[in-house]
């Protein structure tokens, strides 16, 4: 028995999309944070920079 397109509940692709967004955002968040720390930003400056990038 194979599943057809109509047998898959709508929550499955939506859940996969949400997980993809969270993983993508988290990984870019870590890269930006590392970059800010590498240029000498204090923890407060790094938090401010991340907030600014998140809002944009």
N, C-alpha and C positions, 0 to 999 in steps of 0.2 A: 504494500500500500504506500503510495507516494502522496505527499501533500501537494495540493495545487495552490495557486495563488490565493484563492478564496478561502482556503482552509486555515490560513495563518491569521491569528488575531491581530488587530491593528496595533495593539500594545507592543508587539515584538519589534517592528521596525522603529517605532517611536522610542522604545527603550534603548535600542542600539544607537540611535541618533543622540540621545541624551548622554549615554556613556562616552561616545566619540567626542562630543563637545567638551565634556568634563576633562577627559584625558588630554585633549588638545590644549585647552586653556591652562591646565595644570603644568604641562610641559613648557609652554611658552612663559608662564609665570616664573618657573624655576630658572630658565635661561636668562630672562631679564633681571631677576634678582641677583644672579651670579655676576652678570655684567655690571650692574650698579655697584656691587661690592668690590669688583675688580678695579674700578676706577676710583675707589676710595670713599664711596658714599657711606655715611654713618647709617646705623639701622633706621633712624628717624627719616633721613633723606631717602633711603631705599623704599621705606613704606610710603612716603609721599609720592615718589616717582611711580610706584606700582598703582597707587590710587589714581593718579592722573592718567596713566595708560588704560586702566580699567574703565574709567568714565568715558574716555574718548572712544 
